């Protein structure tokens, strides 16, 4: 088996079915399996997935273990040499898994590959990022980057400053689509995906672990996936999610700055993020 595609379902039956169907429609020329982990959903009987897609490997969890925990359950069942973590609210636009797998096989220095994500209306999502640092935060507040040439500015900042139309060597990417060798997990501290965060910021931590091991993380614009991304969430729920994400990102930075620099970063970061929320904005 070349590729194991792991999908976490939590009360998203219709979206998850659409995701699985898109895999069957788009993925060609790869030996792959789909490992679907139901994270204690109450929406419907998870065995309905098996009746609709009998070929999938269905894992039913009695408890909601979060995004990280659910993916670790899927990894235990995965038989592929390579792993694709894929959100349930996605649909493949093209054969993105094959494009990314081919790139990974041709570039041994690469530890993880992701694709171009877009909303259902076609607008591209900024899933390619730099680690938050004191320097990055200050550049965003005091935009000296505007004096840099366009290519330099995009490479330095990524995020929404980057048009996501060209290849990028980045620090971290969204957990929406992550393709990597299964063997890399054995090099993680606990030989599994870190579960420090129940949800939000776990993708940052996983990428940090991969970069710490000396691998690169690549973004490929030619691999394309549609991602709804909070499309069904209310503004109030999105605000709560954002508050949780802010706290998790700040806690992660304690790993990055385990000294006095953390206090400098925290002062800048919290002031910017909470200031934006007070003004009714939700930053990413």
Secondary structure, 3 states (H helix, E strand, C coil): CCEEEEEEECCCHHHHHHHHHHHHHHCCCCCEEEEEEEECCCCCCCHHHHHHCCCCEEEEECCCCHHHHHHHHHHHHCCCCEEEEECCCEEECCCHHHHHHHHHHHCCCEEEEEEEEECCCCCECCCEECCCCHHHHHHHHCCHHHHCCHHHHHHHHCHHHCCCCCCEEECEECCCEEEEEHHHHHHCCCCCCCCCCCCCCHHHHHHHHHHHCCCEEEEEEEEEEEECCCCCCCHHHHHHHHHHHHHHHHHHHHHHCCCCHHHHHHHHHHHHHHHHHHCCCCCC
